[in-house]
Amino acid sequence: MFFSRKKLTFEKAAKFNYELDTNEKLKTALKNLSLRRGEMSRKSYLTELLALFNEEGFDLSLKELDMLLLLRKKTDQMLLEQADLRKGGQNE
């Protein structure tokens, strides 16, 4: 059986970040899911997590979700480092 690989595009990453930042329905659902995490198996949690994104128009695999979350984390780290550098330069 042949499985085609989907590429993670800039557009998909941008839409993912935009939805995480602005979609109140998604943010509330993710918060509620995280509050139930202790009551669920890892598989159930991940299945529901992917379902939440699918409801918002994403067709993500677990691997793609991991990559998008890692990319978001790295981007946040870079932005924080830049902000810290600017603050440090202002104090001199």
PyMOL Python script that loads the backbone (N, CA, C, O; Angstrom):
from pymol import cmd

cmd.read_pdbstr("""\
ATOM      1  N   MET A   1       0.844  -1.174   0.000  1.00  0.00           N
ATOM      2  CA  MET A   1       0.000   0.000   0.000  1.00  0.00           C
ATOM      3  C   MET A   1       0.890   1.238   0.000  1.00  0.00           C
ATOM      4  O   MET A   1       1.872   1.294   0.740  1.00  0.00           O
ATOM      5  N   PHE A   2       0.559   2.215  -0.811  1.00  0.00           N
ATOM      6  CA  PHE A   2       1.357   3.430  -0.950  1.00  0.00           C
ATOM      7  C   PHE A   2       0.674   4.578  -0.227  1.00  0.00           C
ATOM      8  O   PHE A   2      -0.509   4.843  -0.442  1.00  0.00           O
ATOM      9  N   PHE A   3       1.426   5.258   0.633  1.00  0.00           N
ATOM     10  CA  PHE A   3       0.915   6.426   1.337  1.00  0.00           C
ATOM     11  C   PHE A   3       1.639   7.652   0.816  1.00  0.00           C
ATOM     12  O   PHE A   3       2.869   7.696   0.809  1.00  0.00           O
ATOM     13  N   SER A   4       0.892   8.633   0.386  1.00  0.00           N
ATOM     14  CA  SER A   4       1.540   9.850  -0.092  1.00  0.00           C
ATOM     15  C   SER A   4       1.904  10.730   1.095  1.00  0.00           C
ATOM     16  O   SER A   4       1.164  10.809   2.076  1.00  0.00           O
ATOM     17  N   ARG A   5       3.040  11.382   0.995  1.00  0.00           N
ATOM     18  CA  ARG A   5       3.489  12.287   2.042  1.00  0.00           C
ATOM     19  C   ARG A   5       3.004  13.686   1.723  1.00  0.00           C
ATOM     20  O   ARG A   5       3.172  14.184   0.610  1.00  0.00           O
ATOM     21  N   LYS A   6       2.402  14.307   2.716  1.00  0.00           N
ATOM     22  CA  LYS A   6       1.991  15.687   2.547  1.00  0.00           C
ATOM     23  C   LYS A   6       3.120  16.580   3.016  1.00  0.00           C
ATOM     24  O   LYS A   6       3.763  16.312   4.030  1.00  0.00           O
ATOM     25  N   LYS A   7       3.353  17.640   2.270  1.00  0.00           N
ATOM     26  CA  LYS A   7       4.374  18.586   2.673  1.00  0.00           C
ATOM     27  C   LYS A   7       3.772  19.585   3.646  1.00  0.00           C
ATOM     28  O   LYS A   7       2.614  19.984   3.526  1.00  0.00           O
ATOM     29  N   LEU A   8       4.578  19.972   4.598  1.00  0.00           N
ATOM     30  CA  LEU A   8       4.193  21.016   5.524  1.00  0.00           C
ATOM     31  C   LEU A   8       4.559  22.342   4.868  1.00  0.00           C
ATOM     32  O   LEU A   8       5.739  22.668   4.740  1.00  0.00           O
ATOM     33  N   THR A   9       3.570  23.091   4.458  1.00  0.00           N
ATOM     34  CA  THR A   9       3.805  24.324   3.720  1.00  0.00           C
ATOM     35  C   THR A   9       3.788  25.527   4.646  1.00  0.00           C
ATOM     36  O   THR A   9       3.294  25.460   5.771  1.00  0.00           O
ATOM     37  N   PHE A  10       4.336  26.622   4.153  1.00  0.00           N
ATOM     38  CA  PHE A  10       4.308  27.872   4.901  1.00  0.00           C
ATOM     39  C   PHE A  10       2.861  28.282   5.173  1.00  0.00           C
ATOM     40  O   PHE A  10       2.537  28.748   6.265  1.00  0.00           O
ATOM     41  N   GLU A  11       1.997  28.107   4.177  1.00  0.00           N
ATOM     42  CA  GLU A  11       0.594  28.486   4.331  1.00  0.00           C
ATOM     43  C   GLU A  11      -0.074  27.705   5.458  1.00  0.00           C
ATOM     44  O   GLU A  11      -0.843  28.261   6.242  1.00  0.00           O
ATOM     45  N   LYS A  12       0.231  26.407   5.530  1.00  0.00           N
ATOM     46  CA  LYS A  12      -0.356  25.571   6.585  1.00  0.00           C
ATOM     47  C   LYS A  12       0.167  26.004   7.956  1.00  0.00           C
ATOM     48  O   LYS A  12      -0.595  26.070   8.920  1.00  0.00           O
ATOM     49  N   ALA A  13       1.451  26.295   8.042  1.00  0.00           N
ATOM     50  CA  ALA A  13       2.033  26.748   9.309  1.00  0.00           C
ATOM     51  C   ALA A  13       1.449  28.100   9.719  1.00  0.00           C
ATOM     52  O   ALA A  13       1.144  28.317  10.891  1.00  0.00           O
ATOM     53  N   ALA A  14       1.295  29.000   8.759  1.00  0.00           N
ATOM     54  CA  ALA A  14       0.734  30.317   9.067  1.00  0.00           C
ATOM     55  C   ALA A  14      -0.719  30.194   9.514  1.00  0.00           C
ATOM     56  O   ALA A  14      -1.127  30.847  10.475  1.00  0.00           O
ATOM     57  N   LYS A  15      -1.498  29.370   8.833  1.00  0.00           N
ATOM     58  CA  LYS A  15      -2.903  29.172   9.210  1.00  0.00           C
ATOM     59  C   LYS A  15      -2.995  28.538  10.601  1.00  0.00           C
ATOM     60  O   LYS A  15      -3.844  28.921  11.406  1.00  0.00           O
ATOM     61  N   PHE A  16      -2.137  27.585  10.875  1.00  0.00           N
ATOM     62  CA  PHE A  16      -2.109  26.925  12.177  1.00  0.00           C
ATOM     63  C   PHE A  16      -1.851  27.949  13.282  1.00  0.00           C
ATOM     64  O   PHE A  16      -2.569  27.984  14.281  1.00  0.00           O
ATOM     65  N   ASN A  17      -0.832  28.775  13.101  1.00  0.00           N
ATOM     66  CA  ASN A  17      -0.508  29.788  14.100  1.00  0.00           C
ATOM     67  C   ASN A  17      -1.630  30.814  14.242  1.00  0.00           C
ATOM     68  O   ASN A  17      -1.969  31.219  15.354  1.00  0.00           O
ATOM     69  N   TYR A  18      -2.195  31.225  13.130  1.00  0.00           N
ATOM     70  CA  TYR A  18      -3.294  32.194  13.173  1.00  0.00           C
ATOM     71  C   TYR A  18      -4.477  31.622  13.953  1.00  0.00           C
ATOM     72  O   TYR A  18      -5.048  32.306  14.803  1.00  0.00           O
ATOM     73  N   GLU A  19      -4.840  30.392  13.673  1.00  0.00           N
ATOM     74  CA  GLU A  19      -5.969  29.771  14.362  1.00  0.00           C
ATOM     75  C   GLU A  19      -5.685  29.616  15.856  1.00  0.00           C
ATOM     76  O   GLU A  19      -6.566  29.861  16.680  1.00  0.00           O
ATOM     77  N   LEU A  20      -4.470  29.214  16.210  1.00  0.00           N
ATOM     78  CA  LEU A  20      -4.135  29.073  17.625  1.00  0.00           C
ATOM     79  C   LEU A  20      -4.194  30.412  18.350  1.00  0.00           C
ATOM     80  O   LEU A  20      -4.536  30.464  19.532  1.00  0.00           O
ATOM     81  N   ASP A  21      -3.866  31.478  17.660  1.00  0.00           N
ATOM     82  CA  ASP A  21      -3.844  32.801  18.285  1.00  0.00           C
ATOM     83  C   ASP A  21      -5.201  33.487  18.310  1.00  0.00           C
ATOM     84  O   ASP A  21      -5.466  34.280  19.214  1.00  0.00           O
ATOM     85  N   THR A  22      -6.063  33.207  17.348  1.00  0.00           N
ATOM     86  CA  THR A  22      -7.286  34.009  17.204  1.00  0.00           C
ATOM     87  C   THR A  22      -8.593  33.237  17.346  1.00  0.00           C
ATOM     88  O   THR A  22      -9.628  33.844  17.620  1.00  0.00           O
ATOM     89  N   ASN A  23      -8.576  31.935  17.169  1.00  0.00           N
ATOM     90  CA  ASN A  23      -9.807  31.153  17.156  1.00  0.00           C
ATOM     91  C   ASN A  23     -10.212  30.810  18.595  1.00  0.00           C
ATOM     92  O   ASN A  23      -9.688  29.876  19.201  1.00  0.00           O
ATOM     93  N   GLU A  24     -11.154  31.591  19.119  1.00  0.00           N
ATOM     94  CA  GLU A  24     -11.567  31.413  20.515  1.00  0.00           C
ATOM     95  C   GLU A  24     -12.225  30.047  20.757  1.00  0.00           C
ATOM     96  O   GLU A  24     -12.043  29.442  21.814  1.00  0.00           O
ATOM     97  N   LYS A  25     -12.980  29.574  19.779  1.00  0.00           N
ATOM     98  CA  LYS A  25     -13.610  28.260  19.908  1.00  0.00           C
ATOM     99  C   LYS A  25     -12.541  27.175  20.058  1.00  0.00           C
ATOM    100  O   LYS A  25     -12.651  26.301  20.917  1.00  0.00           O
ATOM    101  N   LEU A  26     -11.512  27.239  19.220  1.00  0.00           N
ATOM    102  CA  LEU A  26     -10.426  26.263  19.273  1.00  0.00           C
ATOM    103  C   LEU A  26      -9.646  26.391  20.578  1.00  0.00           C
ATOM    104  O   LEU A  26      -9.317  25.385  21.206  1.00  0.00           O
ATOM    105  N   LYS A  27      -9.347  27.623  20.988  1.00  0.00           N
ATOM    106  CA  LYS A  27      -8.599  27.823  22.236  1.00  0.00           C
ATOM    107  C   LYS A  27      -9.363  27.263  23.429  1.00  0.00           C
ATOM    108  O   LYS A  27      -8.771  26.637  24.308  1.00  0.00           O
ATOM    109  N   THR A  28     -10.668  27.484  23.462  1.00  0.00           N
ATOM    110  CA  THR A  28     -11.488  26.957  24.559  1.00  0.00           C
ATOM    111  C   THR A  28     -11.518  25.434  24.536  1.00  0.00           C
ATOM    112  O   THR A  28     -11.386  24.790  25.577  1.00  0.00           O
ATOM    113  N   ALA A  29     -11.690  24.865  23.360  1.00  0.00           N
ATOM    114  CA  ALA A  29     -11.725  23.402  23.235  1.00  0.00           C
ATOM    115  C   ALA A  29     -10.390  22.787  23.641  1.00  0.00           C
ATOM    116  O   ALA A  29     -10.368  21.751  24.307  1.00  0.00           O
ATOM    117  N   LEU A  30      -9.276  23.409  23.248  1.00  0.00           N
ATOM    118  CA  LEU A  30      -7.958  22.902  23.625  1.00  0.00           C
ATOM    119  C   LEU A  30      -7.741  23.005  25.135  1.00  0.00           C
ATOM    120  O   LEU A  30      -7.167  22.105  25.749  1.00  0.00           O
ATOM    121  N   LYS A  31      -8.199  24.093  25.720  1.00  0.00           N
ATOM    122  CA  LYS A  31      -8.074  24.257  27.168  1.00  0.00           C
ATOM    123  C   LYS A  31      -8.882  23.185  27.895  1.00  0.00           C
ATOM    124  O   LYS A  31      -8.393  22.563  28.838  1.00  0.00           O
ATOM    125  N   ASN A  32     -10.121  22.973  27.450  1.00  0.00           N
ATOM    126  CA  ASN A  32     -10.970  21.954  28.073  1.00  0.00           C
ATOM    127  C   ASN A  32     -10.376  20.554  27.913  1.00  0.00           C
ATOM    128  O   ASN A  32     -10.453  19.733  28.827  1.00  0.00           O
ATOM    129  N   LEU A  33      -9.792  20.289  26.762  1.00  0.00           N
ATOM    130  CA  LEU A  33      -9.145  18.999  26.544  1.00  0.00           C
ATOM    131  C   LEU A  33      -7.956  18.839  27.484  1.00  0.00           C
ATOM    132  O   LEU A  33      -7.764  17.774  28.070  1.00  0.00           O
ATOM    133  N   SER A  34      -7.167  19.881  27.627  1.00  0.00           N
ATOM    134  CA  SER A  34      -5.992  19.777  28.506  1.00  0.00           C
ATOM    135  C   SER A  34      -6.395  19.563  29.963  1.00  0.00           C
ATOM    136  O   SER A  34      -5.676  18.910  30.718  1.00  0.00           O
ATOM    137  N   LEU A  35      -7.541  20.113  30.356  1.00  0.00           N
ATOM    138  CA  LEU A  35      -8.021  19.917  31.726  1.00  0.00           C
ATOM    139  C   LEU A  35      -8.451  18.471  31.981  1.00  0.00           C
ATOM    140  O   LEU A  35      -8.443  18.011  33.123  1.00  0.00           O
ATOM    141  N   ARG A  36      -8.824  17.759  30.918  1.00  0.00           N
ATOM    142  CA  ARG A  36      -9.235  16.356  31.045  1.00  0.00           C
ATOM    143  C   ARG A  36      -8.087  15.378  30.818  1.00  0.00           C
ATOM    144  O   ARG A  36      -8.286  14.166  30.900  1.00  0.00           O
ATOM    145  N   ARG A  37      -6.910  15.876  30.538  1.00  0.00           N
ATOM    146  CA  ARG A  37      -5.764  15.042  30.151  1.00  0.00           C
ATOM    147  C   ARG A  37      -5.486  13.925  31.153  1.00  0.00           C
ATOM    148  O   ARG A  37      -5.170  12.806  30.751  1.00  0.00           O
ATOM    149  N   GLY A  38      -5.597  14.207  32.436  1.00  0.00           N
ATOM    150  CA  GLY A  38      -5.304  13.200  33.448  1.00  0.00           C
ATOM    151  C   GLY A  38      -6.274  12.036  33.459  1.00  0.00           C
ATOM    152  O   GLY A  38      -5.966  10.977  34.005  1.00  0.00           O
ATOM    153  N   GLU A  39      -7.440  12.217  32.864  1.00  0.00           N
ATOM    154  CA  GLU A  39      -8.478  11.186  32.840  1.00  0.00           C
ATOM    155  C   GLU A  39      -8.431  10.332  31.574  1.00  0.00           C
ATOM    156  O   GLU A  39      -9.226   9.404  31.421  1.00  0.00           O
ATOM    157  N   MET A  40      -7.503  10.642  30.667  1.00  0.00           N
ATOM    158  CA  MET A  40      -7.512  10.013  29.351  1.00  0.00           C
ATOM    159  C   MET A  40      -6.219   9.253  29.094  1.00  0.00           C
ATOM    160  O   MET A  40      -5.173   9.555  29.669  1.00  0.00           O
ATOM    161  N   SER A  41      -6.315   8.266  28.219  1.00  0.00           N
ATOM    162  CA  SER A  41      -5.099   7.617  27.749  1.00  0.00           C
ATOM    163  C   SER A  41      -4.416   8.558  26.759  1.00  0.00           C
ATOM    164  O   SER A  41      -5.038   9.480  26.232  1.00  0.00           O
ATOM    165  N   ARG A  42      -3.152   8.317  26.518  1.00  0.00           N
ATOM    166  CA  ARG A  42      -2.408   9.146  25.567  1.00  0.00           C
ATOM    167  C   ARG A  42      -3.049   9.069  24.182  1.00  0.00           C
ATOM    168  O   ARG A  42      -3.177  10.079  23.489  1.00  0.00           O
ATOM    169  N   LYS A  43      -3.446   7.875  23.794  1.00  0.00           N
ATOM    170  CA  LYS A  43      -4.054   7.680  22.473  1.00  0.00           C
ATOM    171  C   LYS A  43      -5.373   8.456  22.354  1.00  0.00           C
ATOM    172  O   LYS A  43      -5.623   9.097  21.333  1.00  0.00           O
ATOM    173  N   SER A  44      -6.204   8.399  23.381  1.00  0.00           N
ATOM    174  CA  SER A  44      -7.476   9.135  23.361  1.00  0.00           C
ATOM    175  C   SER A  44      -7.243  10.635  23.296  1.00  0.00           C
ATOM    176  O   SER A  44      -7.921  11.353  22.561  1.00  0.00           O
ATOM    177  N   TYR A  45      -6.271  11.099  24.079  1.00  0.00           N
ATOM    178  CA  TYR A  45      -5.950  12.523  24.099  1.00  0.00           C
ATOM    179  C   TYR A  45      -5.509  12.992  22.709  1.00  0.00           C
ATOM    180  O   TYR A  45      -6.004  13.998  22.201  1.00  0.00           O
ATOM    181  N   LEU A  46      -4.586  12.264  22.107  1.00  0.00           N
ATOM    182  CA  LEU A  46      -4.084  12.653  20.794  1.00  0.00           C
ATOM    183  C   LEU A  46      -5.160  12.557  19.725  1.00  0.00           C
ATOM    184  O   LEU A  46      -5.209  13.389  18.819  1.00  0.00           O
ATOM    185  N   THR A  47      -6.021  11.553  19.820  1.00  0.00           N
ATOM    186  CA  THR A  47      -7.124  11.411  18.866  1.00  0.00           C
ATOM    187  C   THR A  47      -8.065  12.611  18.961  1.00  0.00           C
ATOM    188  O   THR A  47      -8.470  13.169  17.942  1.00  0.00           O
ATOM    189  N   GLU A  48      -8.407  13.003  20.176  1.00  0.00           N
ATOM    190  CA  GLU A  48      -9.289  14.167  20.358  1.00  0.00           C
ATOM    191  C   GLU A  48      -8.608  15.461  19.936  1.00  0.00           C
ATOM    192  O   GLU A  48      -9.245  16.352  19.375  1.00  0.00           O
ATOM    193  N   LEU A  49      -7.314  15.558  20.207  1.00  0.00           N
ATOM    194  CA  LEU A  49      -6.561  16.743  19.809  1.00  0.00           C
ATOM    195  C   LEU A  49      -6.594  16.914  18.292  1.00  0.00           C
ATOM    196  O   LEU A  49      -6.872  18.003  17.790  1.00  0.00           O
ATOM    197  N   LEU A  50      -6.311  15.841  17.572  1.00  0.00           N
ATOM    198  CA  LEU A  50      -6.358  15.899  16.108  1.00  0.00           C
ATOM    199  C   LEU A  50      -7.769  16.194  15.616  1.00  0.00           C
ATOM    200  O   LEU A  50      -7.941  16.921  14.637  1.00  0.00           O
ATOM    201  N   ALA A  51      -8.777  15.642  16.279  1.00  0.00           N
ATOM    202  CA  ALA A  51     -10.174  15.890  15.892  1.00  0.00           C
ATOM    203  C   ALA A  51     -10.525  17.363  16.035  1.00  0.00           C
ATOM    204  O   ALA A  51     -11.241  17.909  15.195  1.00  0.00           O
ATOM    205  N   LEU A  52     -10.033  18.014  17.082  1.00  0.00           N
ATOM    206  CA  LEU A  52     -10.300  19.446  17.265  1.00  0.00           C
ATOM    207  C   LEU A  52      -9.744  20.259  16.104  1.00  0.00           C
ATOM    208  O   LEU A  52     -10.407  21.163  15.595  1.00  0.00           O
ATOM    209  N   PHE A  53      -8.538  19.935  15.693  1.00  0.00           N
ATOM    210  CA  PHE A  53      -7.962  20.654  14.560  1.00  0.00           C
ATOM    211  C   PHE A  53      -8.690  20.316  13.262  1.00  0.00           C
ATOM    212  O   PHE A  53      -8.877  21.186  12.412  1.00  0.00           O
ATOM    213  N   ASN A  54      -9.098  19.063  13.106  1.00  0.00           N
ATOM    214  CA  ASN A  54      -9.846  18.685  11.906  1.00  0.00           C
ATOM    215  C   ASN A  54     -11.171  19.430  11.813  1.00  0.00           C
ATOM    216  O   ASN A  54     -11.602  19.803  10.722  1.00  0.00           O
ATOM    217  N   GLU A  55     -11.818  19.648  12.960  1.00  0.00           N
ATOM    218  CA  GLU A  55     -13.078  20.406  12.975  1.00  0.00           C
ATOM    219  C   GLU A  55     -12.885  21.839  12.491  1.00  0.00           C
ATOM    220  O   GLU A  55     -13.822  22.461  11.989  1.00  0.00           O
ATOM    221  N   GLU A  56     -11.683  22.355  12.640  1.00  0.00           N
ATOM    222  CA  GLU A  56     -11.380  23.724  12.220  1.00  0.00           C
ATOM    223  C   GLU A  56     -10.757  23.794  10.828  1.00  0.00           C
ATOM    224  O   GLU A  56     -10.207  24.823  10.434  1.00  0.00           O
ATOM    225  N   GLY A  57     -10.847  22.694  10.093  1.00  0.00           N
ATOM    226  CA  GLY A  57     -10.410  22.706   8.703  1.00  0.00           C
ATOM    227  C   GLY A  57      -8.999  22.208   8.451  1.00  0.00           C
ATOM    228  O   GLY A  57      -8.496  22.336   7.334  1.00  0.00           O
ATOM    229  N   PHE A  58      -8.350  21.647   9.452  1.00  0.00           N
ATOM    230  CA  PHE A  58      -7.021  21.089   9.277  1.00  0.00           C
ATOM    231  C   PHE A  58      -7.130  19.597   9.045  1.00  0.00           C
ATOM    232  O   PHE A  58      -7.919  18.912   9.696  1.00  0.00           O
ATOM    233  N   ASP A  59      -6.342  19.104   8.124  1.00  0.00           N
ATOM    234  CA  ASP A  59      -6.228  17.664   7.902  1.00  0.00           C
ATOM    235  C   ASP A  59      -4.809  17.300   8.287  1.00  0.00           C
ATOM    236  O   ASP A  59      -3.926  17.216   7.434  1.00  0.00           O
ATOM    237  N   LEU A  60      -4.594  17.084   9.587  1.00  0.00           N
ATOM    238  CA  LEU A  60      -3.256  16.881  10.117  1.00  0.00           C
ATOM    239  C   LEU A  60      -3.023  15.450  10.566  1.00  0.00           C
ATOM    240  O   LEU A  60      -3.917  14.789  11.093  1.00  0.00           O
ATOM    241  N   SER A  61      -1.820  14.996  10.348  1.00  0.00           N
ATOM    242  CA  SER A  61      -1.374  13.754  10.965  1.00  0.00           C
ATOM    243  C   SER A  61      -0.706  14.134  12.281  1.00  0.00           C
ATOM    244  O   SER A  61      -0.425  15.307  12.524  1.00  0.00           O
ATOM    245  N   LEU A  62      -0.460  13.162  13.108  1.00  0.00           N
ATOM    246  CA  LEU A  62       0.214  13.425  14.375  1.00  0.00           C
ATOM    247  C   LEU A  62       1.619  13.978  14.132  1.00  0.00           C
ATOM    248  O   LEU A  62       2.077  14.863  14.854  1.00  0.00           O
ATOM    249  N   LYS A  63       2.286  13.459  13.127  1.00  0.00           N
ATOM    250  CA  LYS A  63       3.632  13.943  12.802  1.00  0.00           C
ATOM    251  C   LYS A  63       3.591  15.410  12.369  1.00  0.00           C
ATOM    252  O   LYS A  63       4.442  16.202  12.773  1.00  0.00           O
ATOM    253  N   GLU A  64       2.611  15.767  11.554  1.00  0.00           N
ATOM    254  CA  GLU A  64       2.486  17.160  11.124  1.00  0.00           C
ATOM    255  C   GLU A  64       2.185  18.072  12.315  1.00  0.00           C
ATOM    256  O   GLU A  64       2.739  19.166  12.425  1.00  0.00           O
ATOM    257  N   LEU A  65       1.309  17.613  13.199  1.00  0.00           N
ATOM    258  CA  LEU A  65       0.990  18.403  14.386  1.00  0.00           C
ATOM    259  C   LEU A  65       2.237  18.613  15.226  1.00  0.00           C
ATOM    260  O   LEU A  65       2.488  19.727  15.687  1.00  0.00           O
ATOM    261  N   ASP A  66       3.021  17.565  15.432  1.00  0.00           N
ATOM    262  CA  ASP A  66       4.273  17.689  16.182  1.00  0.00           C
ATOM    263  C   ASP A  66       5.203  18.710  15.528  1.00  0.00           C
ATOM    264  O   ASP A  66       5.813  19.530  16.214  1.00  0.00           O
ATOM    265  N   MET A  67       5.307  18.656  14.217  1.00  0.00           N
ATOM    266  CA  MET A  67       6.190  19.581  13.499  1.00  0.00           C
ATOM    267  C   MET A  67       5.691  21.015  13.612  1.00  0.00           C
ATOM    268  O   MET A  67       6.486  21.936  13.800  1.00  0.00           O
ATOM    269  N   LEU A  68       4.381  21.211  13.498  1.00  0.00           N
ATOM    270  CA  LEU A  68       3.815  22.559  13.612  1.00  0.00           C
ATOM    271  C   LEU A  68       4.006  23.132  15.015  1.00  0.00           C
ATOM    272  O   LEU A  68       4.314  24.313  15.173  1.00  0.00           O
ATOM    273  N   LEU A  69       3.822  22.296  16.022  1.00  0.00           N
ATOM    274  CA  LEU A  69       4.016  22.758  17.398  1.00  0.00           C
ATOM    275  C   LEU A  69       5.484  23.081  17.668  1.00  0.00           C
ATOM    276  O   LEU A  69       5.789  24.060  18.349  1.00  0.00           O
ATOM    277  N   LEU A  70       6.390  22.264  17.139  1.00  0.00           N
ATOM    278  CA  LEU A  70       7.814  22.529  17.306  1.00  0.00           C
ATOM    279  C   LEU A  70       8.209  23.820  16.597  1.00  0.00           C
ATOM    280  O   LEU A  70       8.960  24.628  17.144  1.00  0.00           O
ATOM    281  N   LEU A  71       7.707  24.011  15.392  1.00  0.00           N
ATOM    282  CA  LEU A  71       7.988  25.237  14.644  1.00  0.00           C
ATOM    283  C   LEU A  71       7.466  26.459  15.394  1.00  0.00           C
ATOM    284  O   LEU A  71       8.138  27.488  15.452  1.00  0.00           O
ATOM    285  N   ARG A  72       6.274  26.346  15.965  1.00  0.00           N
ATOM    286  CA  ARG A  72       5.698  27.459  16.735  1.00  0.00           C
ATOM    287  C   ARG A  72       6.561  27.757  17.962  1.00  0.00           C
ATOM    288  O   ARG A  72       6.811  28.919  18.281  1.00  0.00           O
ATOM    289  N   LYS A  73       7.006  26.725  18.637  1.00  0.00           N
ATOM    290  CA  LYS A  73       7.844  26.907  19.830  1.00  0.00           C
ATOM    291  C   LYS A  73       9.157  27.587  19.462  1.00  0.00           C
ATOM    292  O   LYS A  73       9.587  28.522  20.138  1.00  0.00           O
ATOM    293  N   LYS A  74       9.792  27.122  18.396  1.00  0.00           N
ATOM    294  CA  LYS A  74      11.063  27.709  17.959  1.00  0.00           C
ATOM    295  C   LYS A  74      10.882  29.167  17.538  1.00  0.00           C
ATOM    296  O   LYS A  74      11.725  30.011  17.841  1.00  0.00           O
ATOM    297  N   THR A  75       9.800  29.460  16.850  1.00  0.00           N
ATOM    298  CA  THR A  75       9.524  30.836  16.433  1.00  0.00           C
ATOM    299  C   THR A  75       9.328  31.726  17.652  1.00  0.00           C
ATOM    300  O   THR A  75       9.864  32.834  17.704  1.00  0.00           O
ATOM    301  N   ASP A  76       8.567  31.253  18.629  1.00  0.00           N
ATOM    302  CA  ASP A  76       8.370  32.015  19.865  1.00  0.00           C
ATOM    303  C   ASP A  76       9.699  32.269  20.566  1.00  0.00           C
ATOM    304  O   ASP A  76       9.938  33.371  21.059  1.00  0.00           O
ATOM    305  N   GLN A  77      10.564  31.260  20.615  1.00  0.00           N
ATOM    306  CA  GLN A  77      11.873  31.417  21.255  1.00  0.00           C
ATOM    307  C   GLN A  77      12.706  32.480  20.543  1.00  0.00           C
ATOM    308  O   GLN A  77      13.349  33.304  21.194  1.00  0.00           O
ATOM    309  N   MET A  78      12.697  32.464  19.216  1.00  0.00           N
ATOM    310  CA  MET A  78      13.460  33.456  18.459  1.00  0.00           C
ATOM    311  C   MET A  78      12.919  34.856  18.688  1.00  0.00           C
ATOM    312  O   MET A  78      13.689  35.805  18.837  1.00  0.00           O
ATOM    313  N   LEU A  79      11.603  34.992  18.716  1.00  0.00           N
ATOM    314  CA  LEU A  79      11.007  36.305  18.948  1.00  0.00           C
ATOM    315  C   LEU A  79      11.328  36.818  20.344  1.00  0.00           C
ATOM    316  O   LEU A  79      11.592  38.008  20.520  1.00  0.00           O
ATOM    317  N   LEU A  80      11.309  35.940  21.334  1.00  0.00           N
ATOM    318  CA  LEU A  80      11.658  36.336  22.697  1.00  0.00           C
ATOM    319  C   LEU A  80      13.122  36.748  22.793  1.00  0.00           C
ATOM    320  O   LEU A  80      13.452  37.714  23.481  1.00  0.00           O
ATOM    321  N   GLU A  81      13.996  36.026  22.110  1.00  0.00           N
ATOM    322  CA  GLU A  81      15.419  36.374  22.106  1.00  0.00           C
ATOM    323  C   GLU A  81      15.637  37.746  21.478  1.00  0.00           C
ATOM    324  O   GLU A  81      16.430  38.542  21.980  1.00  0.00           O
ATOM    325  N   GLN A  82      14.930  38.025  20.376  1.00  0.00           N
ATOM    326  CA  GLN A  82      15.057  39.324  19.725  1.00  0.00           C
ATOM    327  C   GLN A  82      14.548  40.435  20.634  1.00  0.00           C
ATOM    328  O   GLN A  82      15.153  41.504  20.710  1.00  0.00           O
ATOM    329  N   ALA A  83      13.435  40.186  21.324  1.00  0.00           N
ATOM    330  CA  ALA A  83      12.886  41.182  22.238  1.00  0.00           C
ATOM    331  C   ALA A  83      13.857  41.439  23.384  1.00  0.00           C
ATOM    332  O   ALA A  83      14.047  42.583  23.797  1.00  0.00           O
ATOM    333  N   ASP A  84      14.472  40.375  23.897  1.00  0.00           N
ATOM    334  CA  ASP A  84      15.447  40.525  24.977  1.00  0.00           C
ATOM    335  C   ASP A  84      16.664  41.318  24.515  1.00  0.00           C
ATOM    336  O   ASP A  84      17.187  42.144  25.263  1.00  0.00           O
ATOM    337  N   LEU A  85      17.118  41.074  23.283  1.00  0.00           N
ATOM    338  CA  LEU A  85      18.255  41.806  22.743  1.00  0.00           C
ATOM    339  C   LEU A  85      17.932  43.291  22.599  1.00  0.00           C
ATOM    340  O   LEU A  85      18.771  44.142  22.899  1.00  0.00           O
ATOM    341  N   ARG A  86      16.734  43.601  22.146  1.00  0.00           N
ATOM    342  CA  ARG A  86      16.322  45.008  22.009  1.00  0.00           C
ATOM    343  C   ARG A  86      16.256  45.675  23.382  1.00  0.00           C
ATOM    344  O   ARG A  86      16.698  46.813  23.543  1.00  0.00           O
ATOM    345  N   LYS A  87      15.710  44.976  24.361  1.00  0.00           N
ATOM    346  CA  LYS A  87      15.639  45.529  25.709  1.00  0.00           C
ATOM    347  C   LYS A  87      17.024  45.760  26.277  1.00  0.00           C
ATOM    348  O   LYS A  87      17.283  46.781  26.914  1.00  0.00           O
ATOM    349  N   GLY A  88      17.917  44.806  26.044  1.00  0.00           N
ATOM    350  CA  GLY A  88      19.291  44.939  26.534  1.00  0.00           C
ATOM    351  C   GLY A  88      19.997  46.121  25.907  1.00  0.00           C
ATOM    352  O   GLY A  88      20.777  46.800  26.574  1.00  0.00           O
ATOM    353  N   GLY A  89      19.741  46.375  24.648  1.00  0.00           N
ATOM    354  CA  GLY A  89      20.356  47.498  23.945  1.00  0.00           C
ATOM    355  C   GLY A  89      19.832  48.841  24.418  1.00  0.00           C
ATOM    356  O   GLY A  89      20.541  49.844  24.341  1.00  0.00           O
ATOM    357  N   GLN A  90      18.594  48.874  24.908  1.00  0.00           N
ATOM    358  CA  GLN A  90      18.009  50.117  25.385  1.00  0.00           C
ATOM    359  C   GLN A  90      18.553  50.498  26.746  1.00  0.00           C
ATOM    360  O   GLN A  90      18.564  51.677  27.100  1.00  0.00           O
ATOM    361  N   ASN A  91      19.010  49.510  27.521  1.00  0.00           N
ATOM    362  CA  ASN A  91      19.476  49.776  28.879  1.00  0.00           C
ATOM    363  C   ASN A  91      20.915  50.295  28.896  1.00  0.00           C
ATOM    364  O   ASN A  91      21.397  50.739  29.938  1.00  0.00           O
ATOM    365  N   GLU A  92      21.598  50.244  27.764  1.00  0.00           N
ATOM    366  CA  GLU A  92      23.014  50.661  27.744  1.00  0.00           C
ATOM    367  C   GLU A  92      23.141  52.145  27.562  1.00  0.00           C
ATOM    368  O   GLU A  92      24.255  52.669  27.521  1.00  0.00           O
TER     369      GLU A  92
END
""", "prot")
cmd.dss("prot")
cmd.show_as("cartoon", "prot")
cmd.util.cbc("prot")
cmd.orient("prot")
